[in-house]
Amino acid sequence: MDISYKGANCVVIKDKTAVIIVDPTPNATVKDLQHPEAVVLATQPNFAPAEDTVPAFIIDMPGEYEHKDVSVQGIAAPAHLREDETAKDAVIYRLETMGVSIAVIGHTVAPLDDDTLEALGQINVLIIPVGGGGTLDAMDAASIVRQINPNYVIPTYYDDGQTKYEVPQDKLDKFEKEMGNSNIERASALKIKPGAIMPANITTYELTRTK
């Protein structure tokens, strides 16, 4: 399995049977959207591409889904900075593929409630925005990481020097400081082999943005 970062809250997860694209917003478009077997996960409906523009299977609502050996559970969550943050207009995802459990967090609020944590269960890889300015800031993101306690965390939606945002974002070092500046790996992708032993302590993967 390879997980790569495309900017904003967009990542692409690839394994032998699936291509999964998270939040392909206009400032993080990816060529994989034209893959006929792709699955798109949108943490808010406005992040989803129009159905008539891509052949991908699009998921933008809570519920349980199965597609191409990928199991997805969408969990209703409050959207950050909405006037009514109890309305649960956002979606958190739990997915499993190739024996790896992945949680995808979008522009929601911290902390996560007990029902959401129970629905997520044990997570190997957590994908979460950290840049503030309209989304989770470093402190709130770190608090959610500690609640979920994954093996790997992939921070997204921060000032990577390439992505253009409507609202300025913090640089990644602010989040890394909140996490204690320990167990940090830097790479172009997080690669997980089938049956791999997961790290005992939370490891932050700082992924270089790729096109």
C-alpha positions as CSV (number, residue, x, y, z in Angstrom):
1,M,0.0,0.0,0.0
2,D,1.2,3.5,-0.9
3,I,-0.3,6.7,0.6
4,S,0.8,10.0,-1.1
5,Y,-0.1,13.6,-0.3
6,K,-1.5,15.9,-3.0
7,G,-2.0,19.1,-1.1
8,A,-4.8,20.5,1.0
9,N,-6.7,17.6,2.6
10,C,-6.1,15.4,-0.5
11,V,-4.3,12.1,-0.3
12,V,-4.3,9.1,-2.6
13,I,-4.2,5.6,-1.2
14,K,-3.2,2.8,-3.6
15,D,-2.9,-0.9,-3.2
16,K,-3.2,-4.0,-5.4
17,T,-7.0,-3.7,-5.8
18,A,-8.0,-0.1,-5.1
19,V,-7.3,3.6,-5.7
20,I,-8.8,5.8,-3.0
21,I,-8.8,9.6,-3.3
22,V,-9.6,11.8,-0.3
23,D,-11.0,15.3,-0.8
24,P,-9.9,16.2,-4.4
25,T,-10.6,19.9,-4.1
26,P,-9.8,22.3,-7.0
27,N,-6.4,23.2,-5.5
28,A,-5.5,19.5,-5.2
29,T,-6.7,17.8,-8.3
30,V,-5.2,14.4,-9.2
31,K,-5.0,12.4,-12.4
32,D,-6.2,9.3,-10.5
33,L,-9.7,10.8,-10.6
34,Q,-10.0,9.4,-14.1
35,H,-9.2,5.9,-12.9
36,P,-12.3,3.7,-13.7
37,E,-11.9,1.8,-10.4
38,A,-11.2,4.8,-8.1
39,V,-13.1,5.5,-4.9
40,V,-13.5,9.2,-3.8
41,L,-14.1,10.0,-0.2
42,A,-15.4,13.6,0.4
43,T,-15.4,14.7,4.0
44,Q,-18.0,17.4,3.0
45,P,-20.3,17.2,0.0
46,N,-18.8,20.3,-1.6
47,F,-15.4,18.5,-1.8
48,A,-16.8,15.8,-4.1
49,P,-16.4,16.1,-7.9
50,A,-19.5,16.2,-10.0
51,E,-20.6,12.7,-10.8
52,D,-20.7,13.3,-14.5
53,T,-17.1,14.5,-14.6
54,V,-15.3,11.4,-13.3
55,P,-15.9,7.6,-13.5
56,A,-15.0,7.2,-9.8
57,F,-17.3,5.8,-7.2
58,I,-18.1,8.8,-5.0
59,I,-18.9,8.7,-1.3
60,D,-19.9,11.9,0.5
61,M,-22.4,10.8,3.1
62,P,-22.5,8.8,6.3
63,G,-23.2,5.1,5.8
64,E,-21.6,1.7,5.1
65,Y,-20.1,1.0,1.7
66,E,-18.3,-1.9,-0.1
67,H,-16.4,-1.3,-3.3
68,K,-13.6,-3.3,-5.0
69,D,-12.5,-5.1,-1.7
70,V,-12.6,-1.7,0.1
71,S,-14.8,-1.5,3.2
72,V,-15.9,2.1,4.1
73,Q,-17.9,3.5,7.0
74,G,-18.9,7.1,6.9
75,I,-19.6,8.7,10.3
76,A,-21.5,11.9,10.7
77,A,-19.5,14.7,12.3
78,P,-19.9,18.4,13.1
79,A,-18.3,20.7,10.5
80,H,-15.7,23.2,11.8
81,L,-16.7,26.9,11.9
82,R,-20.3,26.3,10.9
83,E,-22.8,28.4,12.6
84,D,-24.4,25.3,14.1
85,E,-21.5,22.9,14.9
86,T,-23.9,20.4,16.3
87,A,-25.5,19.9,12.8
88,K,-23.0,17.2,11.8
89,D,-22.6,18.3,8.2
90,A,-19.2,16.7,7.8
91,V,-18.2,13.0,7.5
92,I,-15.3,11.1,9.1
93,Y,-14.4,7.9,7.4
94,R,-13.1,4.5,8.6
95,L,-11.9,2.3,5.8
96,E,-10.2,-1.1,5.6
97,T,-8.2,-2.4,2.7
98,M,-5.4,-5.0,2.5
99,G,-5.8,-5.6,6.3
100,V,-5.0,-1.9,7.1
101,S,-7.5,0.3,8.9
102,I,-7.4,4.0,8.0
103,A,-9.3,6.9,9.5
104,V,-9.9,10.1,7.5
105,I,-10.7,13.3,9.4
106,G,-11.8,16.5,7.6
107,H,-12.8,19.9,8.8
108,T,-14.4,18.8,12.0
109,V,-14.1,19.9,15.7
110,A,-12.2,18.5,18.7
111,P,-12.5,16.4,20.7
112,L,-14.2,13.5,19.0
113,D,-17.2,12.2,21.0
114,D,-17.3,8.7,22.5
115,D,-19.7,7.3,19.8
116,T,-17.3,8.4,17.0
117,L,-14.3,6.9,18.7
118,E,-16.2,3.6,19.2
119,A,-17.2,3.6,15.6
120,L,-13.6,4.2,14.5
121,G,-12.2,1.4,16.7
122,Q,-8.5,0.5,16.3
123,I,-6.8,2.6,13.6
124,N,-3.5,1.9,11.9
125,V,-3.2,5.1,9.8
126,L,-4.8,8.5,10.7
127,I,-5.1,11.2,8.0
128,I,-5.9,14.6,9.6
129,P,-5.7,18.4,8.8
130,V,-3.5,20.4,11.2
131,G,-3.0,23.9,9.8
132,G,-5.8,25.9,11.5
133,G,-7.3,28.8,9.5
134,G,-10.7,27.2,8.9
135,T,-9.8,23.7,10.0
136,L,-8.2,21.9,13.0
137,D,-5.2,23.7,14.4
138,A,-2.1,22.0,15.7
139,M,-3.4,21.7,19.2
140,D,-6.8,20.3,18.4
141,A,-5.4,17.9,15.8
142,A,-2.8,16.6,18.3
143,S,-5.6,16.0,20.8
144,I,-7.6,13.9,18.3
145,V,-4.4,11.9,17.4
146,R,-4.0,11.1,21.1
147,Q,-7.7,10.1,21.3
148,I,-7.4,7.7,18.4
149,N,-3.8,6.5,19.1
150,P,-3.0,5.3,15.6
151,N,0.3,3.7,14.5
152,Y,0.9,6.3,11.8
153,V,-0.5,9.9,11.4
154,I,-0.4,11.7,8.1
155,P,-0.9,15.5,8.6
156,T,-2.6,17.4,5.9
157,Y,-3.9,20.9,5.1
158,Y,-1.0,23.0,6.2
159,D,1.4,25.5,4.6
160,D,3.5,23.2,2.4
161,G,5.0,26.0,0.4
162,Q,3.1,24.9,-2.7
163,T,-0.7,24.7,-2.1
164,K,-2.6,27.9,-2.3
165,Y,-5.2,28.5,0.4
166,E,-7.9,31.1,0.7
167,V,-7.0,31.4,4.4
168,P,-3.3,31.2,5.5
169,Q,-2.3,27.9,7.2
170,D,0.3,27.2,9.8
171,K,3.5,25.3,8.9
172,L,3.8,21.6,9.8
173,D,6.4,22.2,12.5
174,K,3.7,23.6,14.8
175,F,1.9,20.3,14.8
176,E,5.1,18.3,15.2
177,K,5.9,20.4,18.2
178,E,2.5,19.6,19.7
179,M,3.3,15.9,19.1
180,G,6.6,16.3,20.9
181,N,8.9,16.4,17.9
182,S,9.5,12.7,18.2
183,N,9.0,9.7,15.8
184,I,8.9,11.8,12.6
185,E,9.6,10.3,9.2
186,R,9.9,12.3,6.0
187,A,9.2,10.6,2.6
188,S,7.4,10.9,-0.7
189,A,4.9,8.2,0.4
190,L,3.9,6.0,3.3
191,K,4.5,2.5,2.1
192,I,3.0,-0.4,4.1
193,K,3.7,-4.0,3.0
194,P,1.1,-6.8,3.6
195,G,1.5,-8.2,7.1
196,A,3.9,-5.5,8.1
197,I,4.5,-4.9,11.8
198,M,3.1,-1.6,12.9
199,P,5.2,0.8,15.1
200,A,4.3,0.7,18.8
201,N,4.5,4.4,19.2
202,I,2.7,7.0,17.0
203,T,4.8,7.9,14.0
204,T,4.2,11.1,12.1
205,Y,4.8,10.9,8.4
206,E,5.6,14.2,6.7
207,L,4.9,13.5,3.1
208,T,6.3,15.6,0.3
209,R,3.5,16.9,-1.9
210,T,3.3,15.2,-5.3
211,K,1.2,15.9,-8.3
